[in-house]
């Protein structure tokens, strides 16, 4: 797998194509609210993360466009089975479609 270099402004040099957002998933919970430590096999993959990069607006066949609904740095919730996992510089990231984004966390 070829290495993807970071640019000097500390942003990823990977740019999603139209209709996609690059998200860094949050770390899975390792402890319950009552303090019980969860083994790795019981940890659930999070369906939320931070937007690292946004693709161009999506253009439909009828000519209408859909702008990216989020911006870089937004914390988002996406569909649990949405997106495709990729590995860049040892980090697990997700490419998520605009349609698979469900909320912005404030």
Secondary structure by P-SEA (a helix, b strand, c coil): cbbbbbcccccccccccccbbbbbcccccccccccccccccccccccbbbbcccccccccccccccccccccccccccccccbbbbbcccbbbbbccccccccccc
